[in-house]
Amino acid sequence: MPARLQSKEPPVFADEVMVSFTIKRSKDGRRKDGVVRRSFIDSMKKTVISEVVVSPVTADALSRVLGKTLEKLDGALKGEMKKKEDTTTYIG
């Protein structure tokens, strides 16, 4: 199991998320590049509390890790785990 990475930022609460993407062309029009933007929102305050922009490769890995994490969480909530588990998955 990888070591837990420490954050310098305190956790903040978000109860909504918006996901969008941007495709950008080079000035000569020959190359294209894209990014995926996630905006986390506190709906009570009606403000965006964080925006994270990632590459398509990282967005794909995030999708897979979130799916696996939700499966584990569902099992834990149903009592299928022997002990409370606080896991961290690094997708870098």
C-alpha positions as CSV (number, residue, x, y, z in Angstrom):
1,M,0.0,0.0,0.0
2,P,1.5,3.4,-0.9
3,A,2.2,5.9,1.8
4,R,-0.6,8.5,2.4
5,L,0.3,11.8,0.8
6,Q,-0.1,14.8,3.0
7,S,-1.9,17.9,1.8
8,K,-1.0,21.4,2.8
9,E,-4.6,22.5,2.2
10,P,-7.4,21.8,4.6
11,P,-10.3,19.8,3.2
12,V,-13.3,21.8,2.0
13,F,-16.9,20.6,1.4
14,A,-18.5,20.4,-2.0
15,D,-21.9,18.9,-2.7
16,E,-22.0,19.5,-6.5
17,V,-19.6,19.2,-9.3
18,M,-19.5,20.5,-12.9
19,V,-17.4,18.8,-15.5
20,S,-16.4,20.4,-18.9
21,F,-13.6,20.1,-21.4
22,T,-11.7,22.5,-23.6
23,I,-10.0,21.8,-26.9
24,K,-7.4,24.3,-28.0
25,R,-5.7,24.5,-31.4
26,S,-2.2,25.8,-32.0
27,K,-1.9,29.1,-33.7
28,D,-1.1,27.4,-37.0
29,G,-4.0,25.0,-36.6
30,R,-2.0,21.9,-37.0
31,R,-2.1,20.6,-33.4
32,K,-5.0,20.2,-30.9
33,D,-4.9,19.6,-27.2
34,G,-7.6,19.1,-24.7
35,V,-8.1,19.3,-20.9
36,V,-10.9,18.3,-18.6
37,R,-12.0,20.9,-16.0
38,R,-13.9,20.0,-12.8
39,S,-15.5,22.7,-10.7
40,F,-16.5,21.7,-7.2
41,I,-19.4,23.7,-5.8
42,D,-20.9,24.5,-2.4
43,S,-24.5,24.8,-3.3
44,M,-25.4,26.4,0.1
45,K,-23.1,29.3,-0.6
46,K,-23.6,29.1,-4.3
47,T,-19.9,29.4,-5.0
48,V,-17.2,27.4,-6.8
49,I,-14.8,26.4,-4.1
50,S,-12.2,24.7,-6.3
51,E,-11.4,24.1,-9.9
52,V,-9.1,21.4,-11.1
53,V,-7.9,21.0,-14.7
54,V,-6.4,17.6,-15.7
55,S,-5.2,15.9,-18.9
56,P,-7.6,13.4,-20.6
57,V,-5.3,10.5,-19.4
58,T,-5.6,11.6,-15.8
59,A,-9.4,12.1,-16.1
60,D,-9.7,8.5,-17.4
61,A,-7.6,7.2,-14.5
62,L,-9.7,9.2,-12.1
63,S,-12.9,7.8,-13.5
64,R,-11.6,4.2,-13.0
65,V,-10.3,4.9,-9.4
66,L,-13.6,6.6,-8.4
67,G,-15.6,3.6,-9.7
68,K,-13.5,1.2,-7.7
69,T,-13.7,3.4,-4.6
70,L,-17.5,3.6,-4.8
71,E,-17.7,-0.2,-5.0
72,K,-15.5,-0.5,-1.9
73,L,-17.6,2.2,-0.1
74,D,-20.8,0.4,-1.0
75,G,-19.4,-2.8,0.5
76,A,-18.3,-1.0,3.6
77,L,-21.7,0.6,4.1
78,K,-23.3,-2.8,3.8
79,G,-21.0,-4.2,6.4
80,E,-18.9,-6.4,4.1
81,M,-15.6,-5.1,5.5
82,K,-14.2,-6.4,8.7
83,K,-12.8,-3.0,9.8
84,K,-13.2,0.6,8.9
85,E,-10.8,1.4,6.1
86,D,-9.5,4.7,5.1
87,T,-7.6,4.2,1.9
88,T,-5.8,6.5,-0.5
89,T,-5.2,5.6,-4.1
90,Y,-2.6,7.5,-6.1
91,I,-3.2,7.6,-9.8
92,G,-0.2,9.7,-10.9
